[in-house]
């Protein structure tokens, strides 16, 4: 059997929402510090509905790029991103920023360039929209991919408050 080659990424559609959520669960389950994606599956229908609505608006600030599984069995990989706006400042006058999240590859299809294809397409979308700063949080396993795309660690520590 010939090895699977990286397929070109395409922009996701609302019909991809359930598969995008399945791959998000794969990503969540790969992070040891997070609870299992199905510990509380109530997030899944909400995420599907959100993705269907957001992906229906081609001018919106959330998009995803996907690679289809070559056998037609769903998606092989995805990368999701948003554009956020804050008050501008030095180096970012318009305050726009991209955020990459939910980069995931189906476990049986890893190490074939699918996540790279999705992430590169997403970075192209950010460029087309005039975004010049893109942030993400990388797992240890994914850090080499992001570093090869030009991402670098920042000195800014992240903090979070749940209300």
C-alpha positions in Angstrom: 0.0 0.0 0.0 1.4 3.4 -1.0 1.9 5.9 1.9 -0.7 8.6 2.3 0.5 11.9 0.9 -0.4 15.2 2.3 -3.6 16.5 0.6 -4.2 20.2 0.0 -6.2 21.9 2.7 -9.6 23.4 2.0 -11.7 25.9 3.8 -14.2 24.1 6.1 -17.9 24.4 5.5 -20.8 24.2 8.0 -21.2 20.5 7.0 -17.8 19.9 8.5 -18.8 21.0 12.0 -19.4 17.5 13.5 -16.0 16.3 12.2 -14.3 19.4 13.5 -15.7 18.7 16.9 -14.6 15.1 16.7 -11.0 16.3 15.9 -11.2 18.8 18.7 -11.9 16.0 21.1 -8.9 14.1 19.7 -6.8 17.2 20.4 -8.2 17.6 24.0 -7.6 14.0 24.7 -4.0 14.3 23.6 -3.3 16.9 26.3 -2.5 15.2 29.5 -3.4 18.2 31.7 -7.0 18.4 30.5 -10.0 16.3 31.5 -11.1 13.8 28.9 -13.2 15.3 26.1 -16.1 13.0 27.0 -15.9 13.6 30.7 -18.7 16.1 30.1 -19.9 15.8 26.5 -22.3 18.7 26.8 -19.9 20.9 25.0 -20.1 19.0 21.8 -23.6 20.0 20.5 -22.8 23.6 21.5 -19.5 23.5 19.6 -21.2 22.0 16.5 -23.9 24.7 16.5 -21.3 27.5 16.9 -19.2 26.1 14.1 -22.1 25.7 11.8 -23.1 29.4 12.3 -19.6 30.8 12.1 -18.5 28.8 9.1 -21.6 29.9 7.2 -20.3 33.5 7.2 -17.3 33.6 4.8 -16.6 37.2 6.0 -16.7 36.2 9.7 -13.8 36.2 12.1 -13.7 32.4 12.7 -12.7 29.8 10.1 -11.2 26.4 9.8 -9.1 24.6 7.2 -9.3 20.9 6.8 -7.8 18.0 4.9 -10.2 15.3 3.9 -9.4 11.7 4.7 -8.4 10.1 1.3 -10.8 7.2 1.9 -13.8 9.6 2.3 -14.1 8.7 5.9 -14.4 12.2 7.4 -11.5 14.6 8.0 -7.9 13.7 8.4 -6.9 17.0 10.1 -8.0 20.5 10.9 -6.8 23.9 12.1 -9.3 26.5 13.5 -8.6 30.1 14.0 -10.2 33.4 14.9 -9.4 37.1 14.4 -9.8 39.2 17.6 -9.7 43.0 17.9 -8.3 44.9 20.8 -7.1 48.4 21.2 -4.1 49.0 19.0 -0.6 49.7 20.3 3.1 49.8 19.2 3.7 47.2 16.5 0.0 46.5 16.1 -1.8 49.8 15.4 -5.2 48.3 14.4 -5.2 45.9 17.4 -6.0 42.8 15.3 -4.6 39.5 16.3 -5.0 36.0 15.0 -5.4 33.0 17.3 -4.9 29.4 16.2 -6.5 26.6 18.1 -7.9 23.1 17.6 -5.1 21.9 15.4 -5.6 18.2 15.3 -4.9 15.1 13.2 -6.8 11.9 13.3 -4.5 9.5 15.2 -4.2 7.0 12.2 -3.2 9.8 9.8 -0.4 11.6 11.7 3.1 12.4 10.5 1.9 13.0 6.9 1.9 16.8 6.7 -1.9 17.2 7.1 -1.7 19.5 10.2 1.0 21.6 8.4 -1.2 22.0 5.3 -4.1 23.1 7.5 -2.1 25.5 9.5 -0.3 27.0 6.5 -3.7 27.6 4.9 -5.0 29.2 8.1 -1.9 31.5 8.2 -2.6 32.5 4.6 -6.2 33.4 5.6 -4.8 35.6 8.4 -2.5 37.3 5.9 -5.3 37.9 3.4 -7.3 39.6 6.3 -4.4 41.9 7.2 -3.5 40.1 10.5 0.2 40.5 11.3 0.4 38.9 14.8 -0.8 35.3 15.4 -0.8 33.5 18.7 -1.3 29.9 19.7 -0.6 27.6 22.6 1.5 24.6 21.6 1.7 21.1 23.1 5.2 19.7 23.5 4.6 17.4 20.5 3.4 20.2 18.2 6.0 22.8 19.1 8.5 21.7 16.4 5.8 22.1 13.7 4.9 25.6 14.9 8.6 26.6 15.2 9.2 25.5 11.7 6.4 27.8 10.6 8.1 30.7 12.4 6.3 30.8 15.7 8.5 31.5 18.8 7.9 31.4 22.5 6.9 34.8 24.1 7.8 36.1 27.5 4.2 36.9 28.3 2.8 34.4 30.8 -0.8 33.4 30.3 -3.3 33.7 33.2 -6.9 32.8 33.4 -9.9 33.4 35.6 -13.1 31.4 35.5 -16.2 33.4 36.5 
